[in-house]
């Protein structure tokens, strides 16, 4: 079932780029499956689960809606790596790809003066 928050803004382009999503408490490796000027779908190939808490044993998701993250990827014909800030909008199954993953909205880096 597709996630209820999955919404397209702008034209998405199908890609298959290796990527890493970094958060304060870990990272997830995976693929960017589609991208637009405003967002992307990230399909993890590693677990999205963090380390269980000692007190309760609860296992947190590494990527949760509202999390501010960085996404690093290399374009198909590029020599360098691109890193962009993003916000997790939803976690679930993509209607388009039929795969579990994360809907990301690209955000402006507050440290960027451009």
N, C-alpha and C positions, 0 to 999 in steps of 0.2 A: 504494500500500500504506500502510495506517495505521501510524503510529509505535507501536512496542511499548510505549512508556511512557504512551500516551494513556489516561488513566483519568478517569472522572467522579467527583467528590466533590460532592455537593449537586446541586440542580436547576439546570440551566443554562437561561438565558433567551436566545433568539435576539435579537440586536440588530445594528445596523449603525452604529457610532459611529466617527467619525474619531479617530485616536489617534496618539500619538508615543511610542516607546519610547526612552528615553535611557540610554546606558551611558557609562562613563568615556571611551571612545575613539570616540564617534559617536552617531548616532541613526538610527532607522528609522521611516518614516511608514507608516501603514496603517489597517486597520479592526479594531475589536473585533467579532468575529462572534457570540460568545456569552459570557455572564458568569454567575457565581454568587457566593455570599458568600465562596468560597474560591479562585476562579480564573477564568481567561478564556482564550479562543483569540484570538490576534492574527494577522491575515493581512496581511503586509507588501505595500505597493505600491511600495516602493523596494527596491533590492538589499540583501541582508543581508551583503554583503561589505564588508570594510574596505579600507584602503590596503595594497597589497603591501609587504612588508618589503624594505628596501634590500639586506640581506645575502643573502637566499635567494630573494626573489621570491614567497614564499608569500603567499596572500591569505587573511587570517583571516575567520571569520564574525563579524559584529558581535554577534550574540546566540548564546551557547553555553549548553548545559545547565550549571546552577550559577551563572550570572551573576546578580548582584544589579542590578536595574534600577529605573527609575521609569517609570510609564506615565501619560501625561496624556491626558485626553479630555474632551469636552463632552457632557453628556446631551442628549437630543433637545429637551427644553423648558426647559433650564437656561440661565441667563445666565452662569454661571461655569464655569471649568475645574476639573476634579478631577484631582489627582495622587496616585497611590498607589505604594507600594513593592511589588516583586514579584521572584520568583526564576524564572528560565527552567528549566522541568522537562524539556522536550523540543523538538526542532526536527524537523519532518517534515510529512507529509501527514495532515491531520485526517480521521479515519474519517467523522465526521458531515458535514463540509463538502466533502470531496474536494478540498481546496485545501492548498497548502503554507503552513506558518505555524509559530507558536510557541505551545506550551502554557505558560501562566504560572500560578504559584501566588502568591496575594496573601500578603504578609508584613506583620508589624507593623513600623512605623517605630520604631527604637530611640530616636529623639528625641521621640516622642509620649508625653506624660505622662498621657494619658487612660486 
